[in-house]
Structure formats: C-alpha cells, structure tokens
Amino acid sequence: RDTQRADETLDDETIETVPLDLTGDDVEQVQKDLENALSADGGVSAVVISLGTTAFPTQKWKDGNTPQAIDRDAVTTIAKACSNVE
C-alpha cells in the first residue's frame, strides 16, 4: 500500500504511517522493524493494517504477494510484533 496516500487521506500530523515489506522471508527483521516503530514516540494507541491482494491468481501474485502470504502470514507477523511491545 501507499503510505503517502494514507498520509494525505488521514491528513493528521499526529498519525504516523510506517511502511513495511511483509512479503519477504525475514520475519524476524519485519518484527524488529515493527517493534521499533511501535515503541517509538511514547507508545501507540492503535494499529491500522491496510494490506491485501486479489482474490484470484493474477500477475499481482508474483513475488510472494499471495493471499496466504498477505492475509495470513503478514497479519500474523504484525500481531506477534504488536504483542511483543511493552
């Protein structure tokens, strides 16, 4: 998704958007990146996840952008990272 578009849509300087590459194999690095973002600036009151892919096989599924990788694996990675933040 597009963080610049999210920033423009939300139009709120108190909201920080954080881009993450959730399609890679390095789950630990994604978790570290997300944990760093969540623990910065005095805490987080909410996490909004905006991701997805097409429901049926298309060219958009290339490079690991499949429903399994995005809808299950990426959301699980985000949830685990959020649960590790104190």
N, C-alpha and C positions, 0 to 999 in steps of 0.2 A: 504494500500500500504506500501511499504518498504522504509523508509527514508534512511537507509544505502545504499540501491541500488541506490536511487536517488542521494545521495551524490557522490557515485562512478561514476555514469553516467555523472553527471554535472561537476565533477572534477574542482570546482571553490570555493575557500575558501571565496569569498565574498557573496556567496549564502547560506542562512540559510534555512534548511528544518525543518519544525515543524510538529511533529505527533499530530493528534487529533483523538479522538474517537467520530465519528459523528453518531454512531448508538444508543447511549443512549437516555434516556428520559430527561436528564437535559440540555435542550437547553441553559439556562442561563449560566451554567458553561462552556459549549463549547464556547459560545460567549465571556465570560470573558477571557478564555484561549487564544482565537484567538486575541482578542483586546490587551492583554498583549504582545503577540508575535509581533503584527503589530506595536505597539507603542514603542517597544524597539529599541535600537541601531540607533537612529537618523532617523527613518522613513523607509518607504517601497516604492519602485518604481514599484513593480509588485507583483501580487499574482497568482501562478500557482496551479490549482486544479487538482489532479490526483486521481480520485476515480471512482468506478463503480462496477457493479456486472453482473452476467449472465443475458441474456435477457429472459430466460425461467426458470421456477421453478426447482431448484436443491437443493442439500444439502447446497450449499453456501448461500441460502436464510435464513438459520436458524439464530437465534439470531438477527432478525431485519435487516438483510443485503438484503433488498428487493429493487427493482428499485425505488419504491416510497420513501422509507426512504433515499436512497443514491442520486438518480438523482434529486429528487425534494426537499426533506426536508433538506438534508445536504448542498446542494448548496445554498438554501435559507438562511440557518443559516450562512454560510460563507459570503454571500453577505450582510446580515444585520450587521454582525460583522464588516465587512470592512467599511460599510457606517457610523458606529458609531465612527470610529477612527479619531481623529483630527490631 
